[in-house]
Amino acid sequence: MTLEQKMIAVLNEANGSNVGAWDMANKIWDNCMTKSQPGNGARIAHLRRVGENSKKVGSFVFSSTQERMYYLKKDEDSCE
Protein backbone atom coordinates (compact mmCIF):
# COMPACT_ATOMS: atom_id res chain seq x y z
CA MET A 1 0.00 0.00 0.00
CA THR A 2 1.42 3.36 -0.99
CA LEU A 3 1.45 6.29 1.41
CA GLU A 4 -1.24 7.93 -0.74
CA GLN A 5 -3.47 4.86 -0.46
CA LYS A 6 -2.85 4.69 3.27
CA MET A 7 -3.83 8.34 3.73
CA ILE A 8 -7.03 7.83 1.76
CA ALA A 9 -7.86 4.70 3.73
CA VAL A 10 -7.29 6.55 7.01
CA LEU A 11 -9.54 9.42 5.93
CA ASN A 12 -12.23 7.04 4.71
CA GLU A 13 -12.28 5.44 8.18
CA ALA A 14 -12.98 8.80 9.80
CA ASN A 15 -16.53 9.91 10.59
CA GLY A 16 -17.81 13.37 9.78
CA SER A 17 -15.35 17.66 8.35
CA ASN A 18 -13.11 19.87 10.10
CA VAL A 19 -12.49 23.40 8.94
CA GLY A 20 -9.04 23.41 7.42
CA ALA A 21 -8.91 19.62 7.15
CA TRP A 22 -8.18 19.71 3.42
CA ASP A 23 -5.46 22.34 3.88
CA MET A 24 -3.87 20.27 6.66
CA ALA A 25 -4.11 17.11 4.54
CA ASN A 26 -2.27 18.93 1.76
CA LYS A 27 0.48 20.08 4.12
CA ILE A 28 0.92 16.60 5.58
CA TRP A 29 0.91 15.06 2.10
CA ASP A 30 3.54 17.51 0.86
CA ASN A 31 5.66 16.88 3.93
CA CYS A 32 5.45 13.12 3.52
CA MET A 33 6.28 13.28 -0.16
CA THR A 34 9.21 15.72 0.06
CA LYS A 35 10.92 14.20 3.09
CA SER A 36 11.74 10.51 2.98
CA GLN A 37 12.18 9.86 6.66
CA PRO A 38 10.75 7.93 9.60
CA GLY A 39 7.69 9.51 11.16
CA ASN A 40 5.21 9.15 8.32
CA GLY A 41 3.13 6.96 10.64
CA ALA A 42 2.83 9.86 13.08
CA ARG A 43 1.78 12.15 10.24
CA ILE A 44 -0.89 9.63 9.23
CA ALA A 45 -2.13 9.60 12.84
CA HIS A 46 -2.21 13.39 12.81
CA LEU A 47 -4.13 13.31 9.54
CA ARG A 48 -6.65 10.95 11.14
CA ARG A 49 -7.20 13.43 13.98
CA VAL A 50 -7.51 16.37 11.60
CA GLY A 51 -9.96 14.51 9.37
CA GLU A 52 -12.01 13.13 12.27
CA ASN A 53 -15.17 14.84 11.08
CA SER A 54 -14.74 13.99 7.43
CA LYS A 55 -17.35 11.71 5.89
CA LYS A 56 -15.59 10.56 2.78
CA VAL A 57 -12.69 11.29 0.54
CA GLY A 58 -13.59 12.46 -2.94
CA SER A 59 -11.31 12.82 -5.92
CA PHE A 60 -11.09 14.55 -9.27
CA VAL A 61 -8.57 14.81 -12.09
CA PHE A 62 -6.83 18.17 -12.31
CA SER A 63 -7.33 19.23 -15.94
CA SER A 64 -4.01 20.94 -16.60
CA THR A 65 -1.78 18.17 -15.23
CA GLN A 66 -4.11 15.14 -15.40
CA GLU A 67 -3.10 14.50 -11.79
CA ARG A 68 -5.69 12.96 -9.48
CA MET A 69 -6.47 15.19 -6.49
CA TYR A 70 -8.16 14.15 -3.27
CA TYR A 71 -10.31 16.17 -0.91
CA LEU A 72 -12.45 15.74 2.19
CA LYS A 73 -16.18 15.78 1.58
CA LYS A 74 -18.12 17.79 4.15
CA ASP A 75 -20.99 16.27 6.08
CA GLU A 76 -24.13 17.03 4.06
CA ASP A 77 -26.07 17.68 7.28
CA SER A 78 -23.51 20.19 8.50
CA CYS A 79 -24.56 23.79 9.07
CA GLU A 80 -21.23 25.11 7.75
PDB file of N, CA, C and O in Angstrom:
ATOM      1  N   MET A   1       0.856  -1.191   0.000  1.00  0.00           N
ATOM      2  CA  MET A   1       0.000   0.000   0.000  1.00  0.00           C
ATOM      3  C   MET A   1       0.892   1.241   0.000  1.00  0.00           C
ATOM      4  O   MET A   1       1.793   1.375   0.828  1.00  0.00           O
ATOM      5  N   THR A   2       0.627   2.136  -0.936  1.00  0.00           N
ATOM      6  CA  THR A   2       1.419   3.361  -0.992  1.00  0.00           C
ATOM      7  C   THR A   2       0.982   4.306   0.122  1.00  0.00           C
ATOM      8  O   THR A   2      -0.079   4.130   0.719  1.00  0.00           O
ATOM      9  N   LEU A   3       1.802   5.300   0.390  1.00  0.00           N
ATOM     10  CA  LEU A   3       1.450   6.291   1.406  1.00  0.00           C
ATOM     11  C   LEU A   3       0.149   6.986   1.023  1.00  0.00           C
ATOM     12  O   LEU A   3      -0.693   7.250   1.882  1.00  0.00           O
ATOM     13  N   GLU A   4      -0.016   7.283  -0.268  1.00  0.00           N
ATOM     14  CA  GLU A   4      -1.238   7.928  -0.741  1.00  0.00           C
ATOM     15  C   GLU A   4      -2.458   7.062  -0.428  1.00  0.00           C
ATOM     16  O   GLU A   4      -3.466   7.557   0.077  1.00  0.00           O
ATOM     17  N   GLN A   5      -2.359   5.769  -0.731  1.00  0.00           N
ATOM     18  CA  GLN A   5      -3.475   4.862  -0.462  1.00  0.00           C
ATOM     19  C   GLN A   5      -3.757   4.769   1.031  1.00  0.00           C
ATOM     20  O   GLN A   5      -4.911   4.703   1.454  1.00  0.00           O
ATOM     21  N   LYS A   6      -2.690   4.767   1.822  1.00  0.00           N
ATOM     22  CA  LYS A   6      -2.853   4.687   3.272  1.00  0.00           C
ATOM     23  C   LYS A   6      -3.569   5.927   3.798  1.00  0.00           C
ATOM     24  O   LYS A   6      -4.460   5.825   4.641  1.00  0.00           O
ATOM     25  N   MET A   7      -3.178   7.097   3.298  1.00  0.00           N
ATOM     26  CA  MET A   7      -3.829   8.339   3.735  1.00  0.00           C
ATOM     27  C   MET A   7      -5.308   8.323   3.386  1.00  0.00           C
ATOM     28  O   MET A   7      -6.144   8.720   4.200  1.00  0.00           O
ATOM     29  N   ILE A   8      -5.637   7.868   2.183  1.00  0.00           N
ATOM     30  CA  ILE A   8      -7.034   7.831   1.758  1.00  0.00           C
ATOM     31  C   ILE A   8      -7.815   6.835   2.603  1.00  0.00           C
ATOM     32  O   ILE A   8      -8.955   7.097   2.988  1.00  0.00           O
ATOM     33  N   ALA A   9      -7.202   5.700   2.890  1.00  0.00           N
ATOM     34  CA  ALA A   9      -7.863   4.702   3.731  1.00  0.00           C
ATOM     35  C   ALA A   9      -8.127   5.255   5.126  1.00  0.00           C
ATOM     36  O   ALA A   9      -9.203   5.053   5.688  1.00  0.00           O
ATOM     37  N   VAL A  10      -7.139   5.954   5.679  1.00  0.00           N
ATOM     38  CA  VAL A  10      -7.291   6.555   7.006  1.00  0.00           C
ATOM     39  C   VAL A  10      -8.430   7.561   6.999  1.00  0.00           C
ATOM     40  O   VAL A  10      -9.261   7.561   7.907  1.00  0.00           O
ATOM     41  N   LEU A  11      -8.477   8.410   5.993  1.00  0.00           N
ATOM     42  CA  LEU A  11      -9.540   9.417   5.927  1.00  0.00           C
ATOM     43  C   LEU A  11     -10.902   8.778   5.712  1.00  0.00           C
ATOM     44  O   LEU A  11     -11.901   9.265   6.242  1.00  0.00           O
ATOM     45  N   ASN A  12     -10.960   7.702   4.948  1.00  0.00           N
ATOM     46  CA  ASN A  12     -12.233   7.036   4.711  1.00  0.00           C
ATOM     47  C   ASN A  12     -12.758   6.363   5.971  1.00  0.00           C
ATOM     48  O   ASN A  12     -13.960   6.129   6.094  1.00  0.00           O
ATOM     49  N   GLU A  13     -11.860   6.046   6.917  1.00  0.00           N
ATOM     50  CA  GLU A  13     -12.279   5.444   8.182  1.00  0.00           C
ATOM     51  C   GLU A  13     -12.860   6.483   9.123  1.00  0.00           C
ATOM     52  O   GLU A  13     -13.600   6.142  10.046  1.00  0.00           O
ATOM     53  N   ALA A  14     -12.530   7.753   8.897  1.00  0.00           N
ATOM     54  CA  ALA A  14     -12.977   8.805   9.803  1.00  0.00           C
ATOM     55  C   ALA A  14     -14.466   9.063   9.627  1.00  0.00           C
ATOM     56  O   ALA A  14     -15.060   8.695   8.613  1.00  0.00           O
ATOM     57  N   ASN A  15     -15.067   9.711  10.644  1.00  0.00           N
ATOM     58  CA  ASN A  15     -16.532   9.905  10.588  1.00  0.00           C
ATOM     59  C   ASN A  15     -17.030  11.324  10.457  1.00  0.00           C
ATOM     60  O   ASN A  15     -17.398  11.636  11.590  1.00  0.00           O
ATOM     61  N   GLY A  16     -17.176  12.089   9.838  1.00  0.00           N
ATOM     62  CA  GLY A  16     -17.813  13.375   9.783  1.00  0.00           C
ATOM     63  C   GLY A  16     -16.976  14.496   9.242  1.00  0.00           C
ATOM     64  O   GLY A  16     -17.444  15.631   9.159  1.00  0.00           O
ATOM     65  N   SER A  17     -16.530  17.024   8.972  1.00  0.00           N
ATOM     66  CA  SER A  17     -15.354  17.663   8.346  1.00  0.00           C
ATOM     67  C   SER A  17     -14.917  18.807   9.194  1.00  0.00           C
ATOM     68  O   SER A  17     -15.709  19.578   9.737  1.00  0.00           O
ATOM     69  N   ASN A  18     -13.750  18.873   9.273  1.00  0.00           N
ATOM     70  CA  ASN A  18     -13.106  19.874  10.097  1.00  0.00           C
ATOM     71  C   ASN A  18     -12.705  21.035   9.205  1.00  0.00           C
ATOM     72  O   ASN A  18     -12.206  20.842   8.096  1.00  0.00           O
ATOM     73  N   VAL A  19     -12.928  22.239   9.703  1.00  0.00           N
ATOM     74  CA  VAL A  19     -12.488  23.403   8.938  1.00  0.00           C
ATOM     75  C   VAL A  19     -10.970  23.323   8.815  1.00  0.00           C
ATOM     76  O   VAL A  19     -10.267  23.128   9.807  1.00  0.00           O
ATOM     77  N   GLY A  20     -10.484  23.470   7.625  1.00  0.00           N
ATOM     78  CA  GLY A  20      -9.039  23.407   7.424  1.00  0.00           C
ATOM     79  C   GLY A  20      -8.502  22.001   7.250  1.00  0.00           C
ATOM     80  O   GLY A  20      -7.292  21.813   7.116  1.00  0.00           O
ATOM     81  N   ALA A  21      -9.386  21.003   7.250  1.00  0.00           N
ATOM     82  CA  ALA A  21      -8.913  19.623   7.145  1.00  0.00           C
ATOM     83  C   ALA A  21      -8.216  19.368   5.812  1.00  0.00           C
ATOM     84  O   ALA A  21      -7.196  18.681   5.756  1.00  0.00           O
ATOM     85  N   TRP A  22      -8.775  19.927   4.743  1.00  0.00           N
ATOM     86  CA  TRP A  22      -8.179  19.705   3.421  1.00  0.00           C
ATOM     87  C   TRP A  22      -6.830  20.389   3.337  1.00  0.00           C
ATOM     88  O   TRP A  22      -5.884  19.824   2.788  1.00  0.00           O
ATOM     89  N   ASP A  23      -6.724  21.607   3.876  1.00  0.00           N
ATOM     90  CA  ASP A  23      -5.463  22.338   3.885  1.00  0.00           C
ATOM     91  C   ASP A  23      -4.411  21.563   4.675  1.00  0.00           C
ATOM     92  O   ASP A  23      -3.264  21.445   4.245  1.00  0.00           O
ATOM     93  N   MET A  24      -4.810  21.037   5.832  1.00  0.00           N
ATOM     94  CA  MET A  24      -3.872  20.267   6.656  1.00  0.00           C
ATOM     95  C   MET A  24      -3.464  18.981   5.939  1.00  0.00           C
ATOM     96  O   MET A  24      -2.300  18.583   5.984  1.00  0.00           O
ATOM     97  N   ALA A  25      -4.421  18.337   5.282  1.00  0.00           N
ATOM     98  CA  ALA A  25      -4.106  17.108   4.545  1.00  0.00           C
ATOM     99  C   ALA A  25      -3.070  17.400   3.461  1.00  0.00           C
ATOM    100  O   ALA A  25      -2.147  16.614   3.244  1.00  0.00           O
ATOM    101  N   ASN A  26      -3.229  18.531   2.786  1.00  0.00           N
ATOM    102  CA  ASN A  26      -2.265  18.929   1.756  1.00  0.00           C
ATOM    103  C   ASN A  26      -0.880  19.123   2.349  1.00  0.00           C
ATOM    104  O   ASN A  26       0.111  18.652   1.791  1.00  0.00           O
ATOM    105  N   LYS A  27      -0.811  19.818   3.485  1.00  0.00           N
ATOM    106  CA  LYS A  27       0.484  20.079   4.120  1.00  0.00           C
ATOM    107  C   LYS A  27       1.150  18.781   4.549  1.00  0.00           C
ATOM    108  O   LYS A  27       2.352  18.597   4.354  1.00  0.00           O
ATOM    109  N   ILE A  28       0.364  17.879   5.134  1.00  0.00           N
ATOM    110  CA  ILE A  28       0.922  16.600   5.575  1.00  0.00           C
ATOM    111  C   ILE A  28       1.377  15.788   4.364  1.00  0.00           C
ATOM    112  O   ILE A  28       2.443  15.171   4.378  1.00  0.00           O
ATOM    113  N   TRP A  29       0.558  15.798   3.322  1.00  0.00           N
ATOM    114  CA  TRP A  29       0.910  15.059   2.103  1.00  0.00           C
ATOM    115  C   TRP A  29       2.215  15.584   1.524  1.00  0.00           C
ATOM    116  O   TRP A  29       3.110  14.805   1.196  1.00  0.00           O
ATOM    117  N   ASP A  30       2.325  16.904   1.398  1.00  0.00           N
ATOM    118  CA  ASP A  30       3.541  17.514   0.861  1.00  0.00           C
ATOM    119  C   ASP A  30       4.748  17.154   1.711  1.00  0.00           C
ATOM    120  O   ASP A  30       5.818  16.844   1.187  1.00  0.00           O
ATOM    121  N   ASN A  31       4.572  17.197   3.018  1.00  0.00           N
ATOM    122  CA  ASN A  31       5.661  16.885   3.933  1.00  0.00           C
ATOM    123  C   ASN A  31       6.101  15.432   3.775  1.00  0.00           C
ATOM    124  O   ASN A  31       7.296  15.136   3.751  1.00  0.00           O
ATOM    125  N   CYS A  32       5.135  14.538   3.668  1.00  0.00           N
ATOM    126  CA  CYS A  32       5.453  13.116   3.520  1.00  0.00           C
ATOM    127  C   CYS A  32       6.157  12.843   2.197  1.00  0.00           C
ATOM    128  O   CYS A  32       7.060  12.010   2.126  1.00  0.00           O
ATOM    129  N   MET A  33       5.740  13.548   1.157  1.00  0.00           N
ATOM    130  CA  MET A  33       6.282  13.283  -0.165  1.00  0.00           C
ATOM    131  C   MET A  33       7.652  13.919  -0.376  1.00  0.00           C
ATOM    132  O   MET A  33       8.455  13.397  -1.151  1.00  0.00           O
ATOM    133  N   THR A  34       7.938  15.033   0.294  1.00  0.00           N
ATOM    134  CA  THR A  34       9.208  15.716   0.065  1.00  0.00           C
ATOM    135  C   THR A  34      10.297  15.272   1.027  1.00  0.00           C
ATOM    136  O   THR A  34      11.478  15.509   0.774  1.00  0.00           O
ATOM    137  N   LYS A  35       9.921  14.635   2.119  1.00  0.00           N
ATOM    138  CA  LYS A  35      10.919  14.198   3.095  1.00  0.00           C
ATOM    139  C   LYS A  35      10.793  12.696   3.306  1.00  0.00           C
ATOM    140  O   LYS A  35       9.850  12.230   3.946  1.00  0.00           O
ATOM    141  N   SER A  36      11.729  11.955   2.777  1.00  0.00           N
ATOM    142  CA  SER A  36      11.736  10.514   2.975  1.00  0.00           C
ATOM    143  C   SER A  36      12.412  10.238   4.307  1.00  0.00           C
ATOM    144  O   SER A  36      13.640  10.217   4.396  1.00  0.00           O
ATOM    145  N   GLN A  37      11.626  10.031   5.318  1.00  0.00           N
ATOM    146  CA  GLN A  37      12.176   9.862   6.663  1.00  0.00           C
ATOM    147  C   GLN A  37      11.193   9.105   7.537  1.00  0.00           C
ATOM    148  O   GLN A  37      10.013   9.006   7.200  1.00  0.00           O
ATOM    149  N   PRO A  38      11.665   8.570   8.655  1.00  0.00           N
ATOM    150  CA  PRO A  38      10.753   7.932   9.602  1.00  0.00           C
ATOM    151  C   PRO A  38       9.785   8.985  10.134  1.00  0.00           C
ATOM    152  O   PRO A  38      10.094  10.176  10.116  1.00  0.00           O
ATOM    153  N   GLY A  39       8.644   8.563  10.597  1.00  0.00           N
ATOM    154  CA  GLY A  39       7.691   9.514  11.156  1.00  0.00           C
ATOM    155  C   GLY A  39       6.452   9.683  10.307  1.00  0.00           C
ATOM    156  O   GLY A  39       5.524  10.390  10.703  1.00  0.00           O
ATOM    157  N   ASN A  40       6.416   9.039   9.132  1.00  0.00           N
ATOM    158  CA  ASN A  40       5.213   9.153   8.316  1.00  0.00           C
ATOM    159  C   ASN A  40       4.004   8.573   9.039  1.00  0.00           C
ATOM    160  O   ASN A  40       2.882   9.043   8.851  1.00  0.00           O
ATOM    161  N   GLY A  41       4.227   7.557   9.861  1.00  0.00           N
ATOM    162  CA  GLY A  41       3.130   6.965  10.637  1.00  0.00           C
ATOM    163  C   GLY A  41       2.498   7.982  11.564  1.00  0.00           C
ATOM    164  O   GLY A  41       1.278   8.015  11.724  1.00  0.00           O
ATOM    165  N   ALA A  42       3.339   8.820  12.180  1.00  0.00           N
ATOM    166  CA  ALA A  42       2.833   9.864  13.078  1.00  0.00           C
ATOM    167  C   ALA A  42       2.049  10.896  12.285  1.00  0.00           C
ATOM    168  O   ALA A  42       1.041  11.416  12.765  1.00  0.00           O
ATOM    169  N   ARG A  43       2.505  11.195  11.075  1.00  0.00           N
ATOM    170  CA  ARG A  43       1.778  12.153  10.237  1.00  0.00           C
ATOM    171  C   ARG A  43       0.422  11.581   9.829  1.00  0.00           C
ATOM    172  O   ARG A  43      -0.569  12.308   9.757  1.00  0.00           O
ATOM    173  N   ILE A  44       0.385  10.278   9.562  1.00  0.00           N
ATOM    174  CA  ILE A  44      -0.889   9.634   9.232  1.00  0.00           C
ATOM    175  C   ILE A  44      -1.832   9.729  10.429  1.00  0.00           C
ATOM    176  O   ILE A  44      -3.021  10.004  10.266  1.00  0.00           O
ATOM    177  N   ALA A  45      -1.298   9.499  11.635  1.00  0.00           N
ATOM    178  CA  ALA A  45      -2.127   9.596  12.843  1.00  0.00           C
ATOM    179  C   ALA A  45      -2.649  11.020  13.012  1.00  0.00           C
ATOM    180  O   ALA A  45      -3.801  11.226  13.394  1.00  0.00           O
ATOM    181  N   HIS A  46      -1.800  11.991  12.727  1.00  0.00           N
ATOM    182  CA  HIS A  46      -2.212  13.390  12.815  1.00  0.00           C
ATOM    183  C   HIS A  46      -3.304  13.675  11.788  1.00  0.00           C
ATOM    184  O   HIS A  46      -4.281  14.364  12.082  1.00  0.00           O
ATOM    185  N   LEU A  47      -3.131  13.141  10.590  1.00  0.00           N
ATOM    186  CA  LEU A  47      -4.126  13.313   9.540  1.00  0.00           C
ATOM    187  C   LEU A  47      -5.462  12.709   9.965  1.00  0.00           C
ATOM    188  O   LEU A  47      -6.519  13.271   9.675  1.00  0.00           O
ATOM    189  N   ARG A  48      -5.419  11.568  10.651  1.00  0.00           N
ATOM    190  CA  ARG A  48      -6.647  10.945  11.143  1.00  0.00           C
ATOM    191  C   ARG A  48      -7.357  11.891  12.113  1.00  0.00           C
ATOM    192  O   ARG A  48      -8.574  12.061  12.044  1.00  0.00           O
ATOM    193  N   ARG A  49      -6.588  12.505  13.018  1.00  0.00           N
ATOM    194  CA  ARG A  49      -7.199  13.431  13.985  1.00  0.00           C
ATOM    195  C   ARG A  49      -7.793  14.644  13.273  1.00  0.00           C
ATOM    196  O   ARG A  49      -8.906  15.071  13.579  1.00  0.00           O
ATOM    197  N   VAL A  50      -7.046  15.190  12.329  1.00  0.00           N
ATOM    198  CA  VAL A  50      -7.514  16.372  11.603  1.00  0.00           C
ATOM    199  C   VAL A  50      -8.776  16.057  10.812  1.00  0.00           C
ATOM    200  O   VAL A  50      -9.694  16.875  10.752  1.00  0.00           O
ATOM    201  N   GLY A  51      -8.828  14.881  10.208  1.00  0.00           N
ATOM    202  CA  GLY A  51      -9.962  14.513   9.374  1.00  0.00           C
ATOM    203  C   GLY A  51     -11.065  13.791  10.113  1.00  0.00           C
ATOM    204  O   GLY A  51     -11.930  13.171   9.495  1.00  0.00           O
ATOM    205  N   GLU A  52     -11.040  13.868  11.452  1.00  0.00           N
ATOM    206  CA  GLU A  52     -12.005  13.133  12.266  1.00  0.00           C
ATOM    207  C   GLU A  52     -13.448  13.327  11.823  1.00  0.00           C
ATOM    208  O   GLU A  52     -14.241  12.386  11.833  1.00  0.00           O
ATOM    209  N   ASN A  53     -13.784  14.550  11.435  1.00  0.00           N
ATOM    210  CA  ASN A  53     -15.168  14.842  11.076  1.00  0.00           C
ATOM    211  C   ASN A  53     -15.458  14.681   9.597  1.00  0.00           C
ATOM    212  O   ASN A  53     -16.520  15.086   9.124  1.00  0.00           O
ATOM    213  N   SER A  54     -14.528  14.097   8.865  1.00  0.00           N
ATOM    214  CA  SER A  54     -14.735  13.992   7.434  1.00  0.00           C
ATOM    215  C   SER A  54     -15.521  12.727   7.096  1.00  0.00           C
ATOM    216  O   SER A  54     -15.232  11.653   7.624  1.00  0.00           O
ATOM    217  N   LYS A  55     -16.495  12.853   6.236  1.00  0.00           N
ATOM    218  CA  LYS A  55     -17.350  11.711   5.893  1.00  0.00           C
ATOM    219  C   LYS A  55     -16.678  10.789   4.890  1.00  0.00           C
ATOM    220  O   LYS A  55     -16.667   9.571   5.063  1.00  0.00           O
ATOM    221  N   LYS A  56     -16.135  11.357   3.873  1.00  0.00           N
ATOM    222  CA  LYS A  56     -15.593  10.564   2.779  1.00  0.00           C
ATOM    223  C   LYS A  56     -14.483  11.334   2.097  1.00  0.00           C
ATOM    224  O   LYS A  56     -14.363  12.549   2.251  1.00  0.00           O
ATOM    225  N   VAL A  57     -13.692  10.628   1.361  1.00  0.00           N
ATOM    226  CA  VAL A  57     -12.687  11.288   0.541  1.00  0.00           C
ATOM    227  C   VAL A  57     -13.166  11.245  -0.904  1.00  0.00           C
ATOM    228  O   VAL A  57     -13.474  10.177  -1.432  1.00  0.00           O
ATOM    229  N   GLY A  58     -13.227  12.395  -1.531  1.00  0.00           N
ATOM    230  CA  GLY A  58     -13.595  12.462  -2.940  1.00  0.00           C
ATOM    231  C   GLY A  58     -12.348  12.693  -3.767  1.00  0.00           C
ATOM    232  O   GLY A  58     -11.285  12.988  -3.222  1.00  0.00           O
ATOM    233  N   SER A  59     -12.468  12.561  -5.069  1.00  0.00           N
ATOM    234  CA  SER A  59     -11.312  12.815  -5.920  1.00  0.00           C
ATOM    235  C   SER A  59     -11.764  13.384  -7.258  1.00  0.00           C
ATOM    236  O   SER A  59     -12.916  13.229  -7.663  1.00  0.00           O
ATOM    237  N   PHE A  60     -10.844  14.037  -7.922  1.00  0.00           N
ATOM    238  CA  PHE A  60     -11.089  14.552  -9.266  1.00  0.00           C
ATOM    239  C   PHE A  60      -9.754  14.611  -9.986  1.00  0.00           C
ATOM    240  O   PHE A  60      -8.698  14.569  -9.355  1.00  0.00           O
ATOM    241  N   VAL A  61      -9.804  14.707 -11.301  1.00  0.00           N
ATOM    242  CA  VAL A  61      -8.573  14.806 -12.086  1.00  0.00           C
ATOM    243  C   VAL A  61      -8.345  16.268 -12.443  1.00  0.00           C
ATOM    244  O   VAL A  61      -9.189  16.908 -13.071  1.00  0.00           O
ATOM    245  N   PHE A  62      -7.191  16.784 -12.033  1.00  0.00           N
ATOM    246  CA  PHE A  62      -6.828  18.173 -12.312  1.00  0.00           C
ATOM    247  C   PHE A  62      -6.589  18.304 -13.814  1.00  0.00           C
ATOM    248  O   PHE A  62      -5.736  17.611 -14.367  1.00  0.00           O
ATOM    249  N   SER A  63      -7.337  19.189 -14.478  1.00  0.00           N
ATOM    250  CA  SER A  63      -7.332  19.228 -15.944  1.00  0.00           C
ATOM    251  C   SER A  63      -5.981  19.575 -16.562  1.00  0.00           C
ATOM    252  O   SER A  63      -5.608  19.002 -17.586  1.00  0.00           O
ATOM    253  N   SER A  64      -5.248  20.496 -15.960  1.00  0.00           N
ATOM    254  CA  SER A  64      -4.006  20.936 -16.604  1.00  0.00           C
ATOM    255  C   SER A  64      -2.876  19.924 -16.484  1.00  0.00           C
ATOM    256  O   SER A  64      -2.006  19.862 -17.353  1.00  0.00           O
ATOM    257  N   THR A  65      -2.879  19.130 -15.416  1.00  0.00           N
ATOM    258  CA  THR A  65      -1.785  18.171 -15.225  1.00  0.00           C
ATOM    259  C   THR A  65      -2.235  16.721 -15.339  1.00  0.00           C
ATOM    260  O   THR A  65      -1.402  15.816 -15.375  1.00  0.00           O
ATOM    261  N   GLN A  66      -3.542  16.492 -15.395  1.00  0.00           N
ATOM    262  CA  GLN A  66      -4.114  15.139 -15.399  1.00  0.00           C
ATOM    263  C   GLN A  66      -3.785  14.384 -14.113  1.00  0.00           C
ATOM    264  O   GLN A  66      -3.856  13.156 -14.073  1.00  0.00           O
ATOM    265  N   GLU A  67      -3.429  15.118 -13.072  1.00  0.00           N
ATOM    266  CA  GLU A  67      -3.100  14.501 -11.788  1.00  0.00           C
ATOM    267  C   GLU A  67      -4.374  14.328 -10.968  1.00  0.00           C
ATOM    268  O   GLU A  67      -5.221  15.220 -10.933  1.00  0.00           O
ATOM    269  N   ARG A  68      -4.507  13.181 -10.310  1.00  0.00           N
ATOM    270  CA  ARG A  68      -5.687  12.956  -9.477  1.00  0.00           C
ATOM    271  C   ARG A  68      -5.501  13.663  -8.141  1.00  0.00           C
ATOM    272  O   ARG A  68      -4.473  13.505  -7.484  1.00  0.00           O
ATOM    273  N   MET A  69      -6.508  14.447  -7.744  1.00  0.00           N
ATOM    274  CA  MET A  69      -6.469  15.194  -6.495  1.00  0.00           C
ATOM    275  C   MET A  69      -7.518  14.622  -5.552  1.00  0.00           C
ATOM    276  O   MET A  69      -8.566  14.145  -5.987  1.00  0.00           O
ATOM    277  N   TYR A  70      -7.230  14.674  -4.272  1.00  0.00           N
ATOM    278  CA  TYR A  70      -8.158  14.151  -3.271  1.00  0.00           C
ATOM    279  C   TYR A  70      -8.595  15.262  -2.342  1.00  0.00           C
ATOM    280  O   TYR A  70      -7.844  16.207  -2.099  1.00  0.00           O
ATOM    281  N   TYR A  71      -9.802  15.156  -1.824  1.00  0.00           N
ATOM    282  CA  TYR A  71     -10.306  16.175  -0.913  1.00  0.00           C
ATOM    283  C   TYR A  71     -11.270  15.537   0.079  1.00  0.00           C
ATOM    284  O   TYR A  71     -11.788  14.445  -0.158  1.00  0.00           O
ATOM    285  N   LEU A  72     -11.503  16.220   1.183  1.00  0.00           N
ATOM    286  CA  LEU A  72     -12.447  15.741   2.186  1.00  0.00           C
ATOM    287  C   LEU A  72     -13.829  16.256   1.843  1.00  0.00           C
ATOM    288  O   LEU A  72     -14.012  17.451   1.609  1.00  0.00           O
ATOM    289  N   LYS A  73     -14.801  15.360   1.811  1.00  0.00           N
ATOM    290  CA  LYS A  73     -16.179  15.785   1.577  1.00  0.00           C
ATOM    291  C   LYS A  73     -16.774  16.200   2.907  1.00  0.00           C
ATOM    292  O   LYS A  73     -16.601  15.512   3.913  1.00  0.00           O
ATOM    293  N   LYS A  74     -17.474  17.320   2.917  1.00  0.00           N
ATOM    294  CA  LYS A  74     -18.115  17.785   4.146  1.00  0.00           C
ATOM    295  C   LYS A  74     -19.378  16.976   4.399  1.00  0.00           C
ATOM    296  O   LYS A  74     -19.990  16.430   3.481  1.00  0.00           O
ATOM    297  N   ASP A  75     -19.749  16.917   5.673  1.00  0.00           N
ATOM    298  CA  ASP A  75     -20.992  16.268   6.076  1.00  0.00           C
ATOM    299  C   ASP A  75     -22.148  17.041   5.452  1.00  0.00           C
ATOM    300  O   ASP A  75     -22.244  18.256   5.628  1.00  0.00           O
ATOM    301  N   GLU A  76     -23.017  16.358   4.733  1.00  0.00           N
ATOM    302  CA  GLU A  76     -24.126  17.034   4.062  1.00  0.00           C
ATOM    303  C   GLU A  76     -25.094  17.669   5.050  1.00  0.00           C
ATOM    304  O   GLU A  76     -25.783  18.631   4.711  1.00  0.00           O
ATOM    305  N   ASP A  77     -25.152  17.141   6.266  1.00  0.00           N
ATOM    306  CA  ASP A  77     -26.067  17.678   7.277  1.00  0.00           C
ATOM    307  C   ASP A  77     -25.447  18.819   8.069  1.00  0.00           C
ATOM    308  O   ASP A  77     -26.085  19.387   8.955  1.00  0.00           O
ATOM    309  N   SER A  78     -24.213  19.150   7.751  1.00  0.00           N
ATOM    310  CA  SER A  78     -23.508  20.192   8.495  1.00  0.00           C
ATOM    311  C   SER A  78     -24.116  21.563   8.225  1.00  0.00           C
ATOM    312  O   SER A  78     -24.647  21.817   7.144  1.00  0.00           O
ATOM    313  N   CYS A  79     -24.032  22.435   9.213  1.00  0.00           N
ATOM    314  CA  CYS A  79     -24.557  23.793   9.069  1.00  0.00           C
ATOM    315  C   CYS A  79     -23.518  24.722   8.457  1.00  0.00           C
ATOM    316  O   CYS A  79     -23.832  25.877   8.168  1.00  0.00           O
ATOM    317  N   GLU A  80     -22.299  24.257   8.253  1.00  0.00           N
ATOM    318  CA  GLU A  80     -21.226  25.108   7.748  1.00  0.00           C
ATOM    319  C   GLU A  80     -21.440  25.478   6.295  1.00  0.00           C
ATOM    320  O   GLU A  80     -20.625  26.193   5.713  1.00  0.00           O
TER     321      GLU A  80
END
